[in-house]
């Protein structure tokens, strides 16, 4: 996905992520894990921040769920979604990529919404 950007766009993309990371790492609240959704030059992206000692298995789970959540928020209409995550000290990185292959069944969506709700993540409006 990143190779689709030219040099200036990659620089702007990096600056956007670094600003997000800095806000969380300098936050007076101790943030363990955070993610945000962004669309940059038509790319669907999820940015992730996590502390250095964040459990690896939990991180993998949240990465996968974050990609699905982004797709969910956009009505499962995304062709591809990327994820970039960096630890507080910049010692650990995590990347994710997902190309949704099929539509989610209503029951699957309801289960996902239940999980998102339990995590306190945003749900789509039914209006």
N, C-alpha and C positions, 0 to 999 in steps of 0.2 A: 504494500500500500504506500509506503513511504517513497518508493522510487517513482511514483506517479507525480511527486512534487518536484518543482525545480529548486535550485539552491536557496533562493530567497524565501520560498514557501517553507522549506525545511527549517530554516532559521527561525521564521515566525512561529512555526509549530513548536520547536524546542523552547522558545521563549514563553509560549503559552503554558507549556507543561511546567517549566521551571518556576513561573509565577505561582501556579497552583501548589507546587511542592513547597515553596518558600513560605507561603501563607500557613500551611499546615504544620510545617516543622517549627515555625516561630510562634505558633498559637499558644496562648497561655494555658489552654486546656490540653491535656495529654491525649492526643489523637493516636489510637492504635492502628486503625484501618479506615481509609476513606476512599471514596470513588466519586467521580463526576462524569457526566455524559457531555460530549461536545461533538459538534459537526464542524470540521475544518476543511475548507475547500471541497466540500461534497463528500468527505470521508467521515464515516460514522466511527467515533472513537470513544473509548472509555479510558480515563486517566485514573490511576490507582496510586495511593500513598500508603505505606505501611511501616511500622517500626521494625528495627533490625532483628529483633527476636520473635517476630510474628511466626506462629507455627506453620511450617511449610504445607502440610496437608490442608489446613484451613484456608490458607492463601490460594491454593489450587482450586478448592471448592468455590471460594468467593469470586475468583477470576471467571470460572465457567458460568456461575450464576449471574455475574455482572454483565457478561456478554449477552446472555439470554434476556436479562432485564432490559438492556438497551433495545434489543429487537422488539421486545414486548411493548415498550413505551412508544415505539414507532410503528405499531400495528403489524409487526412481523413483516414489514415491507423492505427491510434493509437487504441489499445484495451481499454486503460483507461488512464486518465489524472488526476493528482492531482494538487492542488494549495494550497500554504501556504503563508499567508500574515500576517505581523505584523506592527503595527503602530510605528512611530518614537520613542515613549517613552516606547514601549513594553506593553502598557496598553490595547491595543485592538488587537484582532486576527481575522483572517478570514480564513476559509478553504473551498476548493472546490474540487469536484470530478465529473468526467463525464465519462460515458461509451457510446461512440457513438453507437447508435443502428441501424442506417440506413444511406445509402449514401445520400449525398446532391444532389439535382437536380441542373442542370446548372443555372437555374434562381436564386435559393437560393444562389449559390456560387457568382454569379454576384452581388447580393444585399449585401452579406457579404463583398465582395471586395470594393464595394462603401463605406460601413461603415468604413472598415479598412483604406481606403484611406483618408476619411474625418478626421479620428483620427491621421493620419500620421503614421500608423502602417505598417510594412513591408508587401509587397505583393509578392506572388510567381512569379518567373520568368516564362514567357511563352515560353522561348527558348526551 
